[in-house]
Every structure is written in C-alpha cells, then in structure tokens.
Amino acid sequence: MISGGRVPEQQTLGSWRGVSLDIAAWDGVAAEVDLSFACMFTRERDGGPRGGLAHLDHALSGMLLRARDEGVFQGTSMETLLISQPPASIAARAVMVIGMGEPSAWLPAVTAGAVATAVRAAMQLGVASAAFAPSLLDAGLAPGETAGAGPEMMKAVTRAIDAQASMATYGLVPTPSLRRWVFDVGAAGYAAAAEAFQATLAQLKAG
C-alpha cells in the first residue's frame, strides 16, 4: 500500500487489442479505476489477511472477513462478490472479490483463471478501466512460491481480451469497453514484476 500522500508508481507495459496494459504500486483500495479486483482464499495460511487485502477489509469495516466467516462469500475457486456501492475510502467505483479456493492447493493457473474471470466481468459490466490485485502474499504465500504468477497473469489477460473481441465479431456482444487494465503490485516487488510482465508481453507479441 502506498501511504503518505505520494503518487503511486505506475507505468504502461504495452497494449493488446487497444487495451493499455499497466502496472501500479497500489492495492485494491487505492486503485483509481472503474472496477477494482481483489482475490481471496478460503482462509489465510497464518492468521488473518495482511497488506492490500487487510486494507480492503478495513475499508469495508471488517465486512469482507465477516462475509467469509458467515458463509456469505466463502472464497471458493472463482466465486465472485461484487461490491457495487463501496465506501468513499475506496477509490474505484466498484470492487469485485474473486475466490481462490484453498491456499495450499494454489498454482499459477489458479491466478490465471482469476484474471480471466476478472477480464470477462469487466467487459460484461461495460467498464473502461480495471485493476487486478492477486493478493497472494496477503494470504500468506511466500514470495518464492508465487514467482511463476506474473507470466501466467499476462497470458491470461491477453487470451481473455482475444476471446471477448472474437465474441464481438460474432455479433453476440457489444464492442469491448475495456481500455485500461492495471496489475496491482507491492512497491517492493514492482521492478521485478514489471520486467516479468514486459518480457511475457513481448513474447506474446512475437508469436
């Protein structure tokens, strides 16, 4: 989380089918977009959430953890919770939480699936900008365990954009509204994440 009133570090990684692909050192609360996505497991590995996920729960007056405790939103794989009326402390116009299942069963493919779910939701809701926080470290996963997530996330977002564009050519859905997609990362891992995302995007463009 960026604090002290400083402008979050952010940059454009490139683009895909007219969608700007960006990275920013902010979390799901600070993301200045139409729709902010956060991920949540069925539990945290060692106690409660930390980092951006804890910040989001705090901004929601503890209602996110309460919803999980009461079974309203359990965090099961690809379960979604749309918060369409977030409090003023959240920068985005709406927040969607995506379930990730059991943390001990996590693989990069799980986060890739969450990214695809998020892209589809953003386009179905007709938003122009969206940000995605994987919330892996927030759930207690170690940095070494999550090293393969970045490339899979970039692959997933481009594939999902392609799929929605194809549906539009079939005349079954409107022209995709999404024009900006932001990967949320922590400030400490910003440089490494940007490099990994850019390298994967370059590979995808090269075919």
N, C-alpha and C positions, 0 to 999 in steps of 0.2 A: 504494500500500500504506500502511495506517495503522500507525504504529510508536509505540514509547514507552509502550505500555500504555494509550493513550487509547481510549475507546469510539468505534467508528466512527460517523460521522454518517449517519443514516438517517431516512427518513420514508415515510409511506404516501401514494401518489399518488392512490389511489382504489381501486375494486374493479370486478370484472367477473364476473358469474355466481357470486358468492360467493367469488371468489379475490381476496385482497388483493394489490394491485399496488404494490410498494415500490421504493425506490431507496436504495442504501447506498454509502458511500465505503469499500468494501473490495474485495478481489480474491478469486480462486478459492480461495486457501489459507485466508483469514480468514473466508469466508462461513459463518455459523453456520446451516446448513440441512441437510436430509436429503441433498440431491443438488446438488452444485456443478458448473456447466458452464463450460468454457473453450473458446475457439476457437483453432485453429492452422492456419496456411497450410502449403503445401508447402515454403516457405522464408521467411526474413525478407529484407526489402529491402536492409538494410545491416548485415550481420553477424548475430549471434545475437539471440535474443529479449531484450526488456527488460521492465521493470515487472512486472505481475502474472504474465505468462507465464514470465518468468525466475524469479520467486519460486516458481511451481508446479514448474518443472523442478528447482530447488534442493531443494524439499521432497521431491521424488521421487528425490533423489540422482543427478540427471542422466539418469534413465532415460527421460524423455519425449523428449528430443533423441536419445538413443541409439536409441529405438524407431523414430524417423523416419529416422535415418541408416541403420539396418539394414533399413528397409522393412517393419517390423512394423506401424507406423502411419504412413502417408505424408502425411496431411493433405489428401488429395484431397477434393473437394467432397462434403460431407455424410457422409463416412466417420466412424465413431464408435469411440471407445475407452473402455470402461467400466472404471474402476479401483474395484473393489468392496471392496478391502482397503487403503485409503490409510494412510500412516503417521500417528502420533499428532499430528504437527505440522500436519496439515490438519484444520480444524475440522469440515468436513462428513463425513457418514457414508460418502459415496461421491462420486467425481468422474467426470464424463464429458467427454472432449475431442471436439470436433466439428471435422472438417476443413473448410477454407475454400477449398482449391484454390490457384491461382497468385495471388499478391498483385497483380500488375499487371493482372489481369482483375477485380479487386474492384469491385462495385457495391453500393449499399444493399440490393438484392434478395438478394444472397448472404447477408448477415447476417440478413435477414428469414427466409430459408429455414432458417438455423441455429436461429433462435428457434423456428420451428415444429417442427423436428426435436427440439429440447430439450423443448418442452411435451409432445409426444407421448411421448417417452421417459419423462418424469417421471410421466405418468399411467399408462403401461404398467407401470412399475415400482412403482406404488402409493404414491408418496411424498406427503407432505403439504406440504413446503416445498422450494423450489428457487431457485437463484440463477444468473444468466447473465452471464458476462464476455465481451464481444465481442472483446477482445484485438486491436483494430485498431491502436492506437498502439503496442502491444507488438511488432507485426510490422513497424513502420517506416512505416506510413501517416501522412501529415501530418494535423494536426487539420482543416485546411481541406477535405481530401478526404472526411472522414467526417461532414461536417455533416448530411447527409440521413439518417443511420443511425437516429437516435432515433425519429422518427415512424414509419419503416418497422418498427422493432422493436416498437413499441406496437401497431401494426395487426396485425402477425403474431401476437403473443401473444393478442390478443382473438379473432382468427379461429380460432386453434388451440384455444382454450378452447371456442369455439362448436362446433367440429367434434366434439370429444370429448363434449360434452354431448349433441349430436344422436345420436351413436352409442349413448350410454347410453339415450336414449329409444327407440331401436330394439330395445333389449334384447340388444344384441350385446356390450356391455362393461359392467363394473360402474359404479356412480355414480362420477364422477371424484373422486379422493382429494385432488387439489391444492387447498390453501387459501391458500398464500402464494407469490408469485413476486417475486423481487428482481432488479432490474437493477443490476449492479455497475458503478460508475464511479470514475474517479480523483477525488481530492479537489479538484484544480484545476478540473475541469470540472463539478463537482457541481451548482452553482446553475443553470448554463445547461442541463444535461441534464434536471434536474427540471422546469424551465419548459417545455422542449420536450415531454417526456413528458406533462405535465399538460394542455398545450394540445391535444395529439393525442387524449388520452383524452376530454377534454370534447367535441371534435368528433365522436368516435365515439358518445358517449352521446346527442348531439343528433341523430344520424342524418344 
